[in-house]
C-alpha cells in the first residue's frame, strides 16, 4: 500500500491580505525605521526648521503607533539639538518654548496619522489617500498651533505665501519618503508572491 502524505496547501491571498502583510513586514523592519530617522534628521543640515509635518505623517502611516511616536520625537529632538548647538539658537525661555510647541505639534500630527482607518490598510490607493489626508489635516493642526502660540506670545504672523511654501516643503519630503516606503512594500509583495509560487511548485505531487 502506497503511503500518502497530506500537504496543507497555502491559503489563497487576496490583494488586501498581501498589502497588509507587506506593510506589517516593513513596519517591523529596523532598516526602514532607522533609515527614516536618519534621512529626516539629516534634513536639519538643509533647513533651520525641518518639515516635521511631512515626517510625522510618514512615520504615522508607515509604522505602528509606539514606533511612530518614538521616531517622530527623535527627529524633532535631532532638529532641536542641531539648532541649539550648530545653528546657535538663543538659549532663552522663548526659544525653548517654541521648541516645545513644535514638539507638541509633531506629536499630535503623528498620533493623527497613526489612526489609519480600514481603507488605508487595503492597498496602495487607500494608503496614499490617508497619507494625503494626514498631511493636510496635520499641517492645519501644526500651523494652527504655531499661529496661536505666536498670538499669545506677541510674535509675528505668517503670510499666505510663506504658509504655502512651508506646506510644499512638507509635502515634497513626505511624498519622497512615502515613495521609498511604497517601493519597499511593492518588493515585499513580489517576494511573497514568488515564495508562494515556489511553495506551490514544491508541493505539487509527481505523476
C-alpha positions as CSV (number, residue, x, y, z in Angstrom):
1,X,0.0,0.0,0.0
2,X,1.4,3.4,-1.0
3,X,1.7,5.9,1.7
4,X,0.1,9.2,1.0
5,X,1.2,12.4,2.6
6,X,-1.3,15.2,3.1
7,X,0.2,18.6,2.4
8,X,-1.5,21.7,3.6
9,X,-1.9,24.0,0.7
10,X,-1.2,27.7,1.3
11,X,-4.4,29.6,1.6
12,X,-5.2,32.0,-1.2
13,X,-4.1,35.5,-0.7
14,X,-6.2,38.5,-1.7
15,X,-4.6,41.8,-2.8
16,X,-5.7,43.2,0.5
17,X,-4.0,40.5,2.5
18,X,-0.8,40.8,0.5
19,X,-0.7,44.6,1.1
20,X,-1.4,44.2,4.8
21,X,1.3,41.6,5.3
22,X,3.8,43.6,3.3
23,X,3.0,46.7,5.3
24,X,3.5,44.8,8.5
25,X,6.8,43.4,7.3
26,X,8.1,46.9,6.5
27,X,6.7,48.4,9.8
28,X,8.7,45.8,11.7
29,X,11.8,46.4,9.7
30,X,14.6,48.1,11.6
31,X,16.1,49.1,8.3
32,X,13.0,51.3,7.4
33,X,12.8,52.7,11.0
34,X,16.4,53.7,11.2
35,X,16.6,54.9,7.6
36,X,13.5,57.1,8.1
37,X,15.1,58.6,11.3
38,X,18.4,59.2,9.6
39,X,17.1,60.8,6.5
40,X,14.7,63.0,8.4
41,X,17.3,64.0,11.0
42,X,19.7,64.9,8.2
43,X,17.2,67.4,6.8
44,X,18.3,69.7,9.7
45,X,21.5,70.2,7.8
46,X,19.5,71.8,5.0
47,X,16.7,73.6,6.8
48,X,16.6,75.5,10.1
49,X,13.1,74.2,10.5
50,X,12.7,70.6,9.3
51,X,9.4,69.6,7.5
52,X,8.2,68.0,10.7
53,X,4.6,67.6,9.5
54,X,5.7,65.6,6.5
55,X,7.9,63.4,8.6
56,X,5.2,62.9,11.2
57,X,2.7,61.9,8.5
58,X,5.2,59.3,7.1
59,X,6.1,57.8,10.5
60,X,2.4,57.7,11.5
61,X,1.3,55.9,8.3
62,X,4.2,53.5,7.9
63,X,4.9,52.4,11.5
64,X,3.0,51.2,14.5
65,X,2.0,53.8,17.0
66,X,4.7,53.3,19.5
67,X,7.5,53.2,16.9
68,X,6.0,56.2,15.1
69,X,5.9,58.3,18.2
70,X,9.5,57.3,19.0
71,X,10.7,58.0,15.5
72,X,8.9,61.4,15.2
73,X,10.2,62.6,18.6
74,X,13.7,61.5,17.7
75,X,13.5,63.5,14.5
76,X,12.2,66.5,16.4
77,X,14.9,66.2,19.1
78,X,17.6,66.0,16.5
79,X,16.4,69.1,14.9
80,X,16.3,71.0,18.2
81,X,19.7,69.7,19.2
82,X,21.2,70.8,15.9
83,X,19.5,74.2,16.2
84,X,20.7,75.0,19.7
85,X,24.3,73.7,19.1
86,X,25.4,74.1,15.5
87,X,23.0,76.9,14.5
88,X,23.3,78.5,17.9
89,X,19.7,79.3,18.6
90,X,19.4,81.8,21.5
91,X,19.0,79.8,24.8
92,X,16.1,81.8,26.0
93,X,12.8,80.8,27.5
94,X,11.0,82.0,24.4
95,X,13.2,79.8,22.1
96,X,12.8,76.7,24.3
97,X,9.0,77.4,24.4
98,X,8.9,77.4,20.6
99,X,10.8,74.2,20.5
100,X,8.4,72.5,22.9
101,X,5.4,73.8,20.8
102,X,6.9,72.3,17.7
103,X,7.5,69.1,19.5
104,X,3.8,69.0,20.7
105,X,2.6,69.7,17.2
106,X,4.8,66.9,15.8
107,X,3.4,64.5,18.4
108,X,-0.2,65.5,17.6
109,X,0.3,65.0,13.8
110,X,2.0,61.6,14.4
111,X,-0.9,60.4,16.6
112,X,-3.4,61.6,14.0
113,X,-1.6,59.7,11.2
114,X,-1.5,56.5,13.3
115,X,-5.3,56.3,13.3
116,X,-5.0,54.5,9.9
117,X,-8.7,53.8,9.0
118,X,-9.5,50.4,7.5
119,X,-9.5,51.6,3.9
120,X,-5.9,52.7,4.3
121,X,-4.8,49.2,5.1
122,X,-6.2,47.5,2.0
123,X,-4.0,48.7,-0.9
124,X,-1.6,51.4,-2.2
125,X,-4.5,53.7,-3.2
126,X,-6.1,53.7,0.3
127,X,-2.7,54.1,1.9
128,X,-1.9,57.2,-0.2
129,X,-5.3,58.7,0.3
130,X,-4.9,58.5,4.1
131,X,-1.4,59.8,3.8
132,X,-2.6,62.8,1.9
133,X,-5.4,63.4,4.4
134,X,-2.9,63.1,7.3
135,X,-0.5,65.7,5.7
136,X,-3.3,68.2,5.0
137,X,-5.0,67.8,8.4
138,X,-1.7,67.6,10.2
139,X,-0.4,70.8,8.5
140,X,-3.6,72.7,9.5
141,X,-3.2,71.5,13.2
142,X,0.5,72.2,13.3
143,X,0.5,75.6,11.8
144,X,-2.7,76.5,13.7
145,X,-0.8,75.7,16.9
146,X,2.1,77.8,15.7
147,X,-0.1,80.8,14.8
148,X,-2.0,80.6,18.1
149,X,1.2,80.5,20.1
150,X,2.6,83.5,18.1
151,X,-0.5,85.5,19.0
152,X,-0.2,84.5,22.7
153,X,3.5,85.4,22.8
154,X,3.1,88.5,20.8
155,X,5.1,87.2,17.8
156,X,4.7,87.9,14.1
157,X,2.2,86.1,11.9
158,X,2.8,84.2,8.7
159,X,1.7,85.3,5.3
160,X,-0.2,83.1,2.9
161,X,2.8,82.9,0.6
162,X,5.0,81.7,3.5
163,X,2.5,79.2,4.6
164,X,2.2,77.9,1.0
165,X,6.0,77.4,0.8
166,X,6.1,75.6,4.1
167,X,3.3,73.3,3.0
168,X,5.0,72.4,-0.3
169,X,8.3,71.6,1.6
170,X,6.4,69.3,3.9
171,X,4.5,67.7,1.1
172,X,7.6,67.1,-1.1
173,X,9.6,65.5,1.7
174,X,6.6,63.4,2.8
175,X,5.9,62.2,-0.7
176,X,9.6,61.4,-1.3
177,X,9.8,59.2,1.8
178,X,6.3,57.8,1.1
179,X,7.5,56.7,-2.4
180,X,10.5,54.9,-0.8
181,X,8.1,53.1,1.5
182,X,5.9,52.1,-1.4
183,X,8.8,50.7,-3.3
184,X,9.8,48.6,-0.3
185,X,6.2,47.4,0.2
186,X,5.9,46.5,-3.5
187,X,9.1,44.5,-3.3
188,X,7.8,42.7,-0.2
189,X,4.6,41.8,-2.1
190,X,6.5,40.5,-5.1
191,X,8.8,38.5,-2.8
192,X,5.8,37.0,-1.1
193,X,4.2,36.0,-4.4
194,X,7.4,34.4,-5.6
195,X,7.8,32.5,-2.4
196,X,4.2,31.2,-2.5
197,X,4.7,30.2,-6.1
198,X,7.8,28.2,-5.3
199,X,5.9,26.6,-2.3
200,X,3.0,25.5,-4.6
201,X,5.5,24.1,-7.1
202,X,7.3,22.1,-4.3
203,X,4.1,20.7,-3.0
204,X,2.9,19.5,-6.4
205,X,2.7,15.7,-6.4
206,X,4.6,13.8,-9.1
207,X,2.6,11.8,-11.6
